[in-house]
Amino acid sequence: MKLSNHSTVPVYTISGSSTARLLPEWLARKRKRSLKNDAEYASRIELLQDFEFEEASHCIRVSDDGDWVMSTGTYKPQIHTHYLPHLSLSYARHTTSLNTTFLLLSSDYSKSIHLQSDRSLELHTPSGCHYTTRLPRYGRDLKYDRRSAEILIPAVGVNENGSGEVFRLNLELGRYMKSYEVDVGGDDLASAGGGALQGGICAGAVNTAAIAEESHNLLAFGTSLGTVEFWDPRARQRIAILPRATQADMFDGRQEITALGFDRSGLGLATGSSTGLIHLYDLRSPKPLLKKDQGYGYPIQTLIYLASRTSSCGQAAEPKILSADKRIIKIWDPQTGSPWTSVEPALDLNCVAWCKDSGMLLTANEGKQQHSFFIPQLGPAPRWCSFLDNLVEEMAEDPNDPNAFTSQKVGEVYDNHKFLTTAQLESLNLSHLIGTTSLLRPYMHGYFVAQRLYEEAKLISDPFVWEEERNKRIKEKIDHERESRIRGNKKVAVKVNKQLAEKMLEKQRKEERRRAKRVLAKGGDEVVDNLETDQRPAEREPNGLLTDPRFAKLFQDPNFAIDETSKEFRLLNPSTRPTAKDQEKAERKLTAVEEEALDDRRNSDSDTTSSSEKEPEVKAKDAGRISSSSYKRSGHLPQQPQFRVSSSKAPHVMKDRSFGDRAERVKSARLSNETVVGEREMTFAPERRGKGAKNIEKPERRKIEGRRSASGNVFRNM
């Protein structure tokens, strides 16, 4: 895919060779390594599978439904039919003779009629050649009158009356009807047409025909004399003759009519001559409205009025005319004749077909590969190759592509347009403009609308939009002023270890304040560079470890979260208090095993309390304190920690009870010892002991008021 015309209306060559003859296969295989550096080979697109013939193609037609393309070519003579939604070849069929031209009789490919070079007509169906009939003389063209179901075949030579003929094959009756007799000159050298016998070189002929299908269904026949005869198919009579526009001269010779075309209204007619001249007529006047020269002097082969039938394509604001000879395709304005764009392939053209309501042109040419051209400004890509619109946009905006359309700056294609969907167009009351103006460009599921049109429509649909815009600008101005104010410290945005991050950030801020004070103390900003070079690389970063990728997981990954309720953390950080969230995590509910252990602990505490009730309370509180010397003389040793094992299962001193109660208690204890299940806790309590004797309770000494203590420290008893 490349840009073949660098004008204001670009033309993209989608497929087809840029040379007259392709390289032989053995040479192409030899050059395969060098093809990787070939820009044309790298950007190639095979739009249709096997869209080619072995030698050349003669004629091409697109079905009315837009889903099928049929083309004929050689050698050997064959027919190719492509199914466009699948972008593939449906079938290929060989014929016994070369094809001159053909027509699709149905809206798809199922019925077609082929004019062969051996004076035969072949009717083809999907199953093959349905029927073949012979013609009295060689045919030049084919037209199908849908209203009367007749095939019209303009032919060469004259009949017994000295007139040219247009054969009529009625498909409903299955036979030939009376021919239309057209004046093409006599069969002798003295006739007005300067003709010759039927087999002569300059024999008179009806070269082409046209039907105004979309209007009055008038028939037009172009002759070798340069005249155009109009026939009414209802009365089967000639109603008018359009004389030749210019007289023949010795340089140009006889100007034959080789191409005809009606516009949609049926009032405009375009004629193409064998010398490359095109004339536009209004049927209400015999004088031509416009004369245009194709430029190369070759016979005009194709004339098409490029007018959209539906409202889905509005890119070409005015209808255009396509004229083609074997050298060039030109598209120009029918009002002024000014050229719009042109396509000049390297191969000679035989036929040109236009995919209706799109910008796609398909050709049959004197080369192996058939060409396809895409003109975005003529119309969108057909629905079977809609991806071409995106490719063209990418090429138009790529400044590095040498084949790109670079007459506009990058990004200028849709700078002044706004994309709107169909619902948004209806809300702005712009849906009636779809397909009627170039201000709406269809793209994907919506349209690109001119920015000026969008603003005016929005202002009309919403009169308060000015007030909303004013309030919006005031709010933006206020927000801008708020940003310049001095703000407090922002919170650190981390997922885990937030306290650590805040602590590090606060430390860094203190370091910055200390550094600023030092700078001011040394005289200002002159020594800033020296201070920055002295500090460590980690301190030069704006957030230190917070922005260091090596420690990113410390503040992002929950597996690196610090447990502030753990014993290790408290030992290392005794002054740090856990947060409320950590306390909530610590104060979780107990499991069943923990609850059972807690109950056992409570029972052991109650047993210990009951046993300690026997001891007097005097033991818990000493009667007095004595000096260290008297304490040693009394034979006491320093207090040593003693450990006592107690358990809720251990037997304790039982009060005096009856014999039956004691038996049951012994029995229950025996059962509990046999079936021990669960956990056991052991507690240790220190006790004071002597050198081998048990502590003996000493009687409380009587304290006499007013008597001094034996020790010299009076303040101990205060």
LUMMI-769773 format. One record per residue (C-alpha): residue number from 1; residue in one letter; chain; x, y, z. Coordinates in steps of 0.02 Angstrom, whole numbers. Example, Ala and Ser with C-alpha at 12.3 -4.5 7.8 and 13.67 -1.06 7.14 Angstrom:
2
nr, rest, kette, c1, c2, c3
1, A, A, 615, -225, 390
2, S, A, 684, -53, 357
//
This chain:
718
nr, rest, kette, c1, c2, c3
1, M, A, 0, 0, 0
2, K, A, 75, 166, -53
3, L, A, 27, 341, -102
4, S, A, 26, 354, -291
5, N, A, -32, 535, -309
6, H, A, 41, 673, -199
7, S, A, -93, 803, -232
8, T, A, -227, 886, -129
9, V, A, -333, 729, -159
10, P, A, -220, 580, -121
11, V, A, -242, 413, -209
12, Y, A, -179, 254, -126
13, T, A, -129, 100, -227
14, I, A, -195, -43, -122
15, S, A, -141, -187, -232
16, G, A, -63, -211, -402
17, S, A, 110, -204, -478
18, S, A, 199, -40, -514
19, T, A, 293, -114, -663
20, A, A, 234, -166, -833
21, R, A, 294, -344, -817
22, L, A, 329, -444, -661
23, L, A, 494, -533, -636
24, P, A, 502, -717, -680
25, E, A, 476, -836, -536
26, W, A, 654, -902, -541
27, L, A, 724, -725, -532
28, A, A, 602, -677, -394
29, R, A, 662, -824, -289
30, K, A, 841, -770, -319
31, R, A, 805, -594, -259
32, K, A, 705, -647, -107
33, R, A, 844, -596, 12
34, S, A, 851, -421, -55
35, L, A, 662, -399, -40
36, K, A, 674, -366, 147
37, N, A, 747, -195, 106
38, D, A, 613, -158, -24
39, A, A, 489, -32, 49
40, E, A, 355, -75, -79
41, Y, A, 368, -261, -42
42, A, A, 365, -232, 146
43, S, A, 206, -126, 136
44, R, A, 113, -240, 15
45, I, A, -69, -286, 48
46, E, A, -157, -432, -33
47, L, A, -329, -356, -32
48, L, A, -412, -501, -125
49, Q, A, -348, -678, -137
50, D, A, -286, -720, -313
51, F, A, -343, -554, -384
52, E, A, -244, -586, -544
53, F, A, -233, -684, -706
54, E, A, -90, -775, -788
55, E, A, -72, -649, -929
56, A, A, -199, -504, -928
57, S, A, -376, -459, -876
58, H, A, -508, -393, -996
59, C, A, -663, -339, -900
60, I, A, -721, -320, -718
61, R, A, -892, -291, -638
62, V, A, -953, -265, -459
63, S, A, -1123, -334, -409
64, D, A, -1264, -219, -353
65, D, A, -1262, -288, -176
66, G, A, -1076, -248, -163
67, D, A, -1026, -424, -107
68, W, A, -961, -499, -269
69, V, A, -832, -455, -401
70, M, A, -822, -546, -567
71, S, A, -680, -523, -690
72, T, A, -625, -605, -852
73, G, A, -450, -627, -921
74, T, A, -325, -737, -1010
75, Y, A, -226, -848, -1042
76, K, A, -313, -971, -1042
77, P, A, -481, -881, -1056
78, Q, A, -563, -892, -886
79, I, A, -683, -811, -764
80, H, A, -640, -767, -583
81, T, A, -773, -732, -452
82, H, A, -724, -660, -282
83, Y, A, -831, -655, -126
84, L, A, -787, -487, -49
85, P, A, -840, -514, 135
86, H, A, -716, -659, 140
87, L, A, -586, -568, 32
88, S, A, -560, -731, -62
89, L, A, -584, -813, -230
90, S, A, -749, -906, -238
91, Y, A, -719, -1001, -400
92, A, A, -625, -994, -566
93, R, A, -701, -1055, -729
94, H, A, -625, -1078, -903
95, T, A, -711, -1035, -1067
96, T, A, -683, -1089, -1246
97, S, A, -648, -914, -1316
98, L, A, -591, -743, -1261
99, N, A, -715, -630, -1175
100, T, A, -757, -459, -1246
101, T, A, -871, -396, -1108
102, F, A, -1003, -463, -988
103, L, A, -1144, -408, -873
104, L, A, -1215, -466, -706
105, L, A, -1401, -492, -729
106, S, A, -1444, -518, -546
107, S, A, -1398, -421, -390
108, D, A, -1264, -551, -351
109, Y, A, -1156, -665, -458
110, S, A, -1284, -802, -489
111, K, A, -1336, -744, -665
112, S, A, -1217, -669, -792
113, I, A, -1209, -653, -982
114, H, A, -1044, -650, -1077
115, L, A, -1008, -583, -1251
116, Q, A, -870, -690, -1327
117, S, A, -751, -649, -1468
118, D, A, -817, -794, -1574
119, R, A, -991, -713, -1601
120, S, A, -1072, -808, -1459
121, L, A, -1170, -764, -1303
122, E, A, -1149, -871, -1148
123, L, A, -1268, -872, -1000
124, H, A, -1181, -928, -840
125, T, A, -1248, -985, -672
126, P, A, -1155, -1047, -516
127, S, A, -1162, -1223, -585
128, G, A, -1078, -1177, -751
129, C, A, -1123, -1120, -926
130, H, A, -1312, -1129, -936
131, Y, A, -1341, -1089, -1120
132, T, A, -1246, -1028, -1273
133, T, A, -1316, -940, -1426
134, R, A, -1239, -868, -1583
135, L, A, -1247, -690, -1652
136, P, A, -1267, -643, -1835
137, R, A, -1122, -520, -1823
138, Y, A, -986, -475, -1700
139, G, A, -1045, -380, -1549
140, R, A, -961, -226, -1475
141, D, A, -1053, -198, -1312
142, L, A, -1186, -267, -1194
143, K, A, -1329, -181, -1103
144, Y, A, -1474, -252, -1004
145, D, A, -1645, -170, -1003
146, R, A, -1718, -227, -837
147, R, A, -1893, -162, -872
148, S, A, -1915, -268, -1028
149, A, A, -1790, -407, -983
150, E, A, -1698, -383, -1146
151, I, A, -1513, -397, -1186
152, L, A, -1454, -262, -1309
153, I, A, -1301, -304, -1414
154, P, A, -1232, -163, -1524
155, A, A, -1148, -248, -1674
156, V, A, -1029, -216, -1817
157, G, A, -1087, -199, -1998
158, V, A, -1252, -165, -2081
159, N, A, -1404, -267, -2128
160, E, A, -1491, -286, -2295
161, N, A, -1564, -111, -2275
162, G, A, -1392, -32, -2256
163, S, A, -1415, 9, -2070
164, G, A, -1321, -45, -1918
165, E, A, -1410, -155, -1793
166, V, A, -1431, -173, -1607
167, F, A, -1486, -352, -1574
168, R, A, -1621, -383, -1444
169, L, A, -1623, -548, -1349
170, N, A, -1780, -565, -1243
171, L, A, -1740, -671, -1091
172, E, A, -1923, -695, -1045
173, L, A, -1972, -766, -1215
174, G, A, -1802, -844, -1250
175, R, A, -1784, -777, -1428
176, Y, A, -1718, -631, -1530
177, M, A, -1836, -485, -1560
178, K, A, -1833, -360, -1703
179, S, A, -1672, -263, -1697
180, Y, A, -1652, -75, -1677
181, E, A, -1590, -6, -1844
182, V, A, -1460, 131, -1820
183, D, A, -1381, 237, -1956
184, V, A, -1195, 194, -1966
185, G, A, -1165, 229, -2152
186, G, A, -1182, 114, -2301
187, D, A, -1079, -35, -2349
188, D, A, -1002, 50, -2500
189, L, A, -867, 181, -2516
190, A, A, -989, 311, -2585
191, S, A, -1103, 312, -2432
192, A, A, -1111, 453, -2308
193, G, A, -1014, 357, -2179
194, G, A, -872, 311, -2295
195, G, A, -898, 133, -2240
196, A, A, -844, -32, -2314
197, L, A, -903, -209, -2316
198, Q, A, -942, -299, -2156
199, G, A, -772, -377, -2142
200, G, A, -680, -216, -2185
201, I, A, -572, -114, -2069
202, C, A, -679, 42, -2077
203, A, A, -847, -44, -2073
204, G, A, -986, 52, -1990
205, A, A, -1036, -5, -1816
206, V, A, -1136, 36, -1662
207, N, A, -994, 47, -1537
208, T, A, -1080, 73, -1371
209, A, A, -1248, 94, -1284
210, A, A, -1316, 173, -1124
211, I, A, -1481, 162, -1028
212, A, A, -1552, 291, -908
213, E, A, -1608, 159, -784
214, E, A, -1641, 274, -636
215, S, A, -1752, 396, -731
216, H, A, -1845, 386, -898
217, N, A, -1759, 227, -964
218, L, A, -1709, 310, -1127
219, L, A, -1588, 213, -1240
220, A, A, -1435, 296, -1317
221, F, A, -1324, 218, -1452
222, G, A, -1155, 287, -1505
223, T, A, -1102, 254, -1682
224, S, A, -944, 254, -1784
225, L, A, -1005, 412, -1871
226, G, A, -989, 511, -1709
227, T, A, -1176, 529, -1685
228, V, A, -1288, 474, -1541
229, E, A, -1463, 406, -1575
230, F, A, -1598, 404, -1439
231, W, A, -1731, 268, -1441
232, D, A, -1888, 247, -1338
233, P, A, -1901, 62, -1284
234, R, A, -2089, 77, -1259
235, A, A, -2126, 133, -1440
236, R, A, -1968, 52, -1511
237, Q, A, -1938, 206, -1618
238, R, A, -1798, 331, -1641
239, I, A, -1845, 496, -1556
240, A, A, -1689, 604, -1584
241, I, A, -1515, 608, -1657
242, L, A, -1372, 703, -1577
243, P, A, -1249, 757, -1715
244, R, A, -1062, 750, -1694
245, A, A, -993, 894, -1591
246, T, A, -844, 931, -1704
247, Q, A, -815, 897, -1887
248, A, A, -684, 770, -1937
249, D, A, -519, 839, -1998
250, M, A, -367, 765, -2082
251, F, A, -266, 756, -1921
252, D, A, -391, 679, -1801
253, G, A, -483, 576, -1928
254, R, A, -659, 512, -1895
255, Q, A, -715, 538, -1716
256, E, A, -815, 387, -1662
257, I, A, -918, 378, -1503
258, T, A, -835, 247, -1392
259, A, A, -915, 282, -1221
260, L, A, -1082, 347, -1156
261, G, A, -1153, 383, -984
262, F, A, -1313, 456, -908
263, D, A, -1321, 544, -742
264, R, A, -1450, 500, -608
265, S, A, -1574, 631, -664
266, G, A, -1572, 568, -844
267, L, A, -1551, 745, -913
268, G, A, -1361, 744, -921
269, L, A, -1263, 643, -1047
270, A, A, -1075, 619, -1065
271, T, A, -998, 558, -1228
272, G, A, -820, 499, -1258
273, S, A, -740, 493, -1428
274, S, A, -602, 390, -1506
275, T, A, -485, 541, -1502
276, G, A, -495, 567, -1313
277, L, A, -623, 709, -1313
278, I, A, -767, 712, -1188
279, H, A, -925, 815, -1210
280, L, A, -1062, 848, -1083
281, Y, A, -1239, 878, -1146
282, D, A, -1406, 928, -1079
283, L, A, -1539, 827, -1170
284, R, A, -1640, 985, -1193
285, S, A, -1504, 1063, -1301
286, P, A, -1399, 993, -1445
287, K, A, -1250, 1102, -1401
288, P, A, -1122, 1033, -1280
289, L, A, -1109, 1114, -1109
290, L, A, -927, 1068, -1082
291, K, A, -784, 997, -1183
292, K, A, -636, 913, -1102
293, D, A, -481, 831, -1175
294, Q, A, -415, 675, -1089
295, G, A, -242, 723, -1147
296, Y, A, -169, 567, -1226
297, G, A, -274, 549, -1384
298, Y, A, -329, 369, -1345
299, P, A, -511, 313, -1359
300, I, A, -614, 340, -1202
301, Q, A, -659, 172, -1126
302, T, A, -759, 215, -970
303, L, A, -871, 360, -917
304, I, A, -951, 353, -743
305, Y, A, -1049, 484, -646
306, L, A, -984, 466, -468
307, A, A, -1139, 510, -369
308, S, A, -1188, 426, -207
309, R, A, -1356, 339, -204
310, T, A, -1375, 344, -15
311, S, A, -1345, 472, 122
312, S, A, -1209, 372, 209
313, C, A, -1068, 447, 108
314, G, A, -1051, 635, 114
315, Q, A, -866, 659, 87
316, A, A, -874, 714, -96
317, A, A, -983, 869, -85
318, E, A, -1020, 877, -272
319, P, A, -1040, 734, -397
320, K, A, -888, 698, -504
321, I, A, -857, 617, -672
322, L, A, -733, 475, -699
323, S, A, -658, 460, -872
324, A, A, -531, 328, -919
325, D, A, -431, 278, -1071
326, K, A, -295, 147, -1078
327, R, A, -166, 263, -1001
328, I, A, -247, 365, -861
329, I, A, -399, 381, -749
330, K, A, -458, 559, -720
331, I, A, -590, 623, -599
332, W, A, -650, 800, -630
333, D, A, -789, 923, -593
334, P, A, -935, 917, -718
335, Q, A, -976, 1101, -690
336, T, A, -809, 1179, -727
337, G, A, -707, 1036, -797
338, S, A, -567, 1069, -672
339, P, A, -468, 911, -627
340, W, A, -498, 840, -453
341, T, A, -375, 695, -451
342, S, A, -301, 565, -568
343, V, A, -225, 392, -568
344, E, A, -93, 341, -695
345, P, A, -41, 160, -673
346, A, A, 110, 83, -759
347, L, A, 1, -40, -855
348, D, A, -125, -11, -995
349, L, A, -304, -12, -933
350, N, A, -444, -114, -1010
351, C, A, -589, -81, -891
352, V, A, -627, 17, -732
353, A, A, -761, -25, -603
354, W, A, -818, 85, -458
355, C, A, -879, 12, -293
356, K, A, -1034, 119, -270
357, D, A, -1047, 236, -121
358, S, A, -862, 216, -81
359, G, A, -690, 275, -136
360, M, A, -632, 108, -206
361, L, A, -588, 82, -391
362, L, A, -550, -89, -467
363, T, A, -468, -110, -637
364, A, A, -434, -240, -770
365, N, A, -268, -210, -857
366, E, A, -133, -283, -969
367, G, A, -37, -358, -824
368, K, A, -41, -510, -713
369, Q, A, -103, -421, -557
370, Q, A, -262, -319, -557
371, H, A, -258, -148, -477
372, S, A, -363, -76, -337
373, F, A, -355, 108, -291
374, F, A, -428, 197, -141
375, I, A, -473, 382, -137
376, P, A, -524, 431, 42
377, Q, A, -599, 599, -9
378, L, A, -709, 515, -138
379, G, A, -792, 406, -7
380, P, A, -759, 288, 137
381, A, A, -689, 115, 115
382, P, A, -816, -20, 70
383, R, A, -886, -119, 214
384, W, A, -788, -274, 162
385, C, A, -622, -181, 183
386, S, A, -665, -49, 313
387, F, A, -493, -71, 393
388, L, A, -420, 35, 252
389, D, A, -487, 193, 335
390, N, A, -377, 164, 487
391, L, A, -226, 122, 380
392, V, A, -246, 281, 280
393, E, A, -260, 385, 438
394, E, A, -100, 308, 506
395, M, A, -8, 341, 343
396, A, A, -70, 520, 336
397, E, A, -5, 555, 512
398, D, A, 162, 464, 501
399, P, A, 299, 592, 465
400, N, A, 431, 455, 443
401, D, A, 338, 365, 304
402, P, A, 402, 421, 132
403, N, A, 240, 362, 52
404, A, A, 131, 458, 175
405, F, A, 20, 601, 125
406, T, A, 128, 744, 191
407, S, A, 49, 898, 114
408, Q, A, -28, 934, 284
409, K, A, 62, 942, 450
410, V, A, 58, 797, 570
411, G, A, -102, 797, 672
412, E, A, -187, 925, 559
413, V, A, -310, 802, 483
414, Y, A, -439, 813, 623
415, D, A, -373, 960, 724
416, N, A, -528, 1066, 693
417, H, A, -652, 924, 711
418, K, A, -741, 842, 857
419, F, A, -798, 661, 861
420, L, A, -985, 638, 898
421, T, A, -1094, 483, 900
422, T, A, -1264, 474, 817
423, A, A, -1352, 500, 985
424, Q, A, -1249, 657, 1018
425, L, A, -1290, 722, 844
426, E, A, -1475, 699, 880
427, S, A, -1459, 790, 1046
428, L, A, -1380, 937, 952
429, N, A, -1513, 928, 813
430, L, A, -1379, 890, 681
431, S, A, -1439, 718, 624
432, H, A, -1518, 792, 467
433, L, A, -1344, 840, 403
434, I, A, -1284, 660, 389
435, G, A, -1234, 627, 209
436, T, A, -1278, 801, 147
437, T, A, -1121, 900, 188
438, S, A, -934, 875, 205
439, L, A, -937, 949, 380
440, L, A, -983, 775, 445
441, R, A, -853, 641, 409
442, P, A, -909, 463, 449
443, Y, A, -784, 368, 555
444, M, A, -814, 203, 648
445, H, A, -973, 221, 753
446, G, A, -992, 409, 735
447, Y, A, -941, 564, 639
448, F, A, -807, 697, 644
449, V, A, -896, 865, 652
450, A, A, -816, 1033, 613
451, Q, A, -773, 1120, 776
452, R, A, -857, 1282, 726
453, L, A, -1019, 1194, 681
454, Y, A, -1014, 1098, 846
455, E, A, -991, 1256, 950
456, E, A, -1133, 1347, 863
457, A, A, -1250, 1198, 879
458, K, A, -1207, 1176, 1063
459, L, A, -1239, 1361, 1096
460, I, A, -1409, 1350, 1012
461, S, A, -1460, 1190, 1100
462, D, A, -1398, 1249, 1271
463, P, A, -1411, 1440, 1293
464, F, A, -1339, 1430, 1470
465, V, A, -1174, 1357, 1413
466, W, A, -1092, 1530, 1421
467, E, A, -1136, 1548, 1604
468, E, A, -1070, 1372, 1640
469, E, A, -908, 1412, 1550
470, R, A, -889, 1573, 1650
471, N, A, -914, 1483, 1816
472, K, A, -791, 1350, 1762
473, R, A, -655, 1477, 1724
474, I, A, -685, 1567, 1890
475, K, A, -667, 1402, 1983
476, E, A, -506, 1362, 1890
477, K, A, -435, 1533, 1936
478, I, A, -479, 1510, 2120
479, D, A, -400, 1337, 2122
480, H, A, -243, 1407, 2041
481, E, A, -230, 1540, 2177
482, R, A, -255, 1410, 2313
483, E, A, -109, 1308, 2247
484, S, A, 10, 1454, 2279
485, R, A, -32, 1461, 2464
486, I, A, 81, 1387, 2599
487, R, A, 15, 1219, 2652
488, G, A, 53, 1103, 2796
489, N, A, 147, 942, 2786
490, K, A, 61, 810, 2686
491, K, A, 37, 635, 2749
492, V, A, 146, 499, 2681
493, A, A, 58, 391, 2552
494, V, A, 123, 216, 2591
495, K, A, 33, 51, 2615
496, V, A, 130, -23, 2761
497, N, A, 249, 43, 2896
498, K, A, 169, 214, 2894
499, Q, A, 242, 265, 3062
500, L, A, 417, 219, 3004
501, A, A, 394, 323, 2846
502, E, A, 329, 472, 2943
503, K, A, 473, 458, 3065
504, M, A, 600, 454, 2924
505, L, A, 516, 600, 2836
506, E, A, 514, 702, 2996
507, K, A, 698, 664, 3021
508, Q, A, 734, 721, 2845
509, R, A, 638, 883, 2871
510, K, A, 736, 918, 3029
511, E, A, 896, 888, 2931
512, E, A, 838, 1009, 2797
513, R, A, 797, 1143, 2927
514, R, A, 965, 1116, 3009
515, R, A, 1051, 1130, 2841
516, A, A, 954, 1289, 2800
517, K, A, 1006, 1368, 2965
518, R, A, 1186, 1323, 2930
519, V, A, 1176, 1401, 2757
520, L, A, 1103, 1561, 2827
521, A, A, 1236, 1565, 2961
522, K, A, 1375, 1552, 2830
523, G, A, 1309, 1692, 2722
524, G, A, 1165, 1636, 2609
525, D, A, 1152, 1535, 2450
526, E, A, 1335, 1538, 2401
527, V, A, 1383, 1383, 2497
528, V, A, 1234, 1277, 2447
529, D, A, 1334, 1181, 2319
530, N, A, 1470, 1138, 2445
531, L, A, 1341, 1074, 2568
532, E, A, 1257, 966, 2439
533, T, A, 1420, 884, 2392
534, D, A, 1459, 843, 2574
535, Q, A, 1300, 747, 2609
536, R, A, 1276, 565, 2567
537, P, A, 1192, 513, 2404
538, A, A, 1042, 444, 2497
539, E, A, 1013, 614, 2577
540, R, A, 1014, 705, 2411
541, E, A, 857, 618, 2355
542, P, A, 694, 710, 2387
543, N, A, 621, 574, 2499
544, G, A, 772, 468, 2541
545, L, A, 728, 285, 2568
546, L, A, 547, 315, 2521
547, T, A, 596, 337, 2338
548, D, A, 739, 212, 2337
549, P, A, 687, 62, 2230
550, R, A, 794, -54, 2336
551, F, A, 680, -23, 2487
552, A, A, 516, -10, 2393
553, K, A, 445, -172, 2465
554, L, A, 473, -107, 2642
555, F, A, 330, 15, 2617
556, Q, A, 225, -84, 2491
557, D, A, 231, -269, 2534
558, P, A, 126, -321, 2687
559, N, A, 253, -460, 2722
560, F, A, 377, -326, 2777
561, A, A, 256, -244, 2900
562, I, A, 330, -210, 3073
563, D, A, 236, -287, 3220
564, E, A, 245, -153, 3354
565, T, A, 162, -267, 3483
566, S, A, 300, -396, 3476
567, K, A, 424, -417, 3619
568, E, A, 576, -387, 3508
569, F, A, 508, -220, 3448
570, R, A, 472, -163, 3626
571, L, A, 647, -208, 3682
572, L, A, 725, -109, 3539
573, N, A, 601, 35, 3551
574, P, A, 547, 51, 3733
575, S, A, 482, 228, 3709
576, T, A, 369, 185, 3563
577, R, A, 188, 157, 3606
578, P, A, 84, 42, 3495
579, T, A, -57, 122, 3401
580, A, A, -240, 86, 3433
581, K, A, -247, -19, 3277
582, D, A, -106, -131, 3339
583, Q, A, -190, -148, 3508
584, E, A, -349, -203, 3425
585, K, A, -251, -334, 3332
586, A, A, -170, -392, 3493
587, E, A, -336, -400, 3586
588, R, A, -409, -535, 3482
589, K, A, -531, -668, 3541
590, L, A, -466, -824, 3629
591, T, A, -475, -997, 3555
592, A, A, -559, -1144, 3641
593, V, A, -391, -1214, 3703
594, E, A, -342, -1044, 3773
595, E, A, -508, -1024, 3862
596, E, A, -488, -1196, 3943
597, A, A, -312, -1152, 4000
598, L, A, -375, -989, 4072
599, D, A, -509, -1081, 4174
600, D, A, -377, -1200, 4244
601, R, A, -270, -1052, 4294
602, R, A, -415, -973, 4386
603, N, A, -448, -1135, 4482
604, S, A, -265, -1147, 4533
605, D, A, -270, -967, 4594
606, S, A, -425, -1003, 4698
607, D, A, -341, -1157, 4778
608, T, A, -186, -1059, 4819
609, T, A, -291, -923, 4898
610, S, A, -385, -1050, 5008
611, S, A, -223, -1127, 5070
612, S, A, -148, -959, 5110
613, E, A, -296, -913, 5220
614, K, A, -227, -1027, 5357
615, E, A, -71, -923, 5376
616, P, A, -88, -770, 5481
617, E, A, -84, -602, 5400
618, V, A, 63, -556, 5507
619, K, A, 176, -653, 5389
620, A, A, 133, -541, 5243
621, K, A, 184, -389, 5342
622, D, A, 339, -389, 5450
623, A, A, 324, -322, 5624
624, G, A, 475, -215, 5607
625, R, A, 646, -194, 5530
626, I, A, 810, -227, 5622
627, S, A, 986, -180, 5579
628, S, A, 1100, -284, 5470
629, S, A, 1219, -327, 5613
630, S, A, 1083, -395, 5725
631, Y, A, 1010, -486, 5574
632, K, A, 1174, -578, 5547
633, R, A, 1198, -617, 5731
634, S, A, 1028, -698, 5736
635, G, A, 1090, -829, 5614
636, H, A, 986, -778, 5460
637, L, A, 1057, -802, 5287
638, P, A, 1025, -691, 5137
639, Q, A, 858, -721, 5055
640, Q, A, 867, -848, 4914
641, P, A, 732, -871, 4781
642, Q, A, 634, -1032, 4809
643, F, A, 518, -1113, 4683
644, R, A, 357, -1203, 4724
645, V, A, 260, -1315, 4606
646, S, A, 73, -1298, 4617
647, S, A, -66, -1363, 4508
648, S, A, -253, -1365, 4504
649, K, A, -242, -1556, 4499
650, A, A, -129, -1569, 4652
651, P, A, -214, -1626, 4815
652, H, A, -231, -1495, 4950
653, V, A, -271, -1496, 5134
654, M, A, -445, -1556, 5157
655, K, A, -555, -1508, 5298
656, D, A, -627, -1636, 5416
657, R, A, -772, -1716, 5326
658, S, A, -874, -1875, 5336
659, F, A, -806, -2041, 5276
660, G, A, -924, -2048, 5126
661, D, A, -870, -1877, 5063
662, R, A, -688, -1927, 5078
663, A, A, -720, -2089, 4980
664, E, A, -804, -1997, 4837
665, R, A, -664, -1870, 4831
666, V, A, -534, -2007, 4823
667, K, A, -633, -2095, 4687
668, S, A, -651, -1938, 4580
669, A, A, -466, -1898, 4601
670, R, A, -421, -2075, 4549
671, L, A, -530, -2061, 4393
672, S, A, -458, -1892, 4348
673, N, A, -281, -1962, 4365
674, E, A, -320, -2106, 4252
675, T, A, -392, -1998, 4112
676, V, A, -279, -1847, 4098
677, V, A, -324, -1741, 3946
678, G, A, -272, -1563, 3900
679, E, A, -134, -1449, 3960
680, R, A, -53, -1419, 4130
681, E, A, 19, -1257, 4197
682, M, A, 155, -1241, 4329
683, T, A, 184, -1086, 4434
684, F, A, 334, -1049, 4544
685, A, A, 326, -945, 4703
686, P, A, 484, -905, 4805
687, E, A, 484, -942, 4995
688, R, A, 604, -905, 5137
689, R, A, 685, -1057, 5214
690, G, A, 820, -1087, 5340
691, K, A, 969, -1202, 5333
692, G, A, 868, -1359, 5336
693, A, A, 729, -1319, 5452
694, K, A, 560, -1251, 5412
695, N, A, 517, -1074, 5447
696, I, A, 443, -1056, 5620
697, E, A, 322, -920, 5649
698, K, A, 383, -795, 5775
699, P, A, 263, -713, 5895
700, E, A, 233, -531, 5868
701, R, A, 334, -423, 5982
702, R, A, 245, -300, 6088
703, K, A, 293, -124, 6043
704, I, A, 301, 1, 6184
705, E, A, 276, 180, 6139
706, G, A, 414, 298, 6188
707, R, A, 547, 164, 6190
708, R, A, 689, 179, 6069
709, S, A, 734, 42, 5947
710, A, A, 891, -60, 5967
711, S, A, 951, -9, 5795
712, G, A, 1023, 160, 5767
713, N, A, 907, 197, 5617
714, V, A, 752, 274, 5690
715, F, A, 680, 320, 5521
716, R, A, 651, 141, 5469
717, N, A, 499, 123, 5579
718, M, A, 426, 289, 5531
//
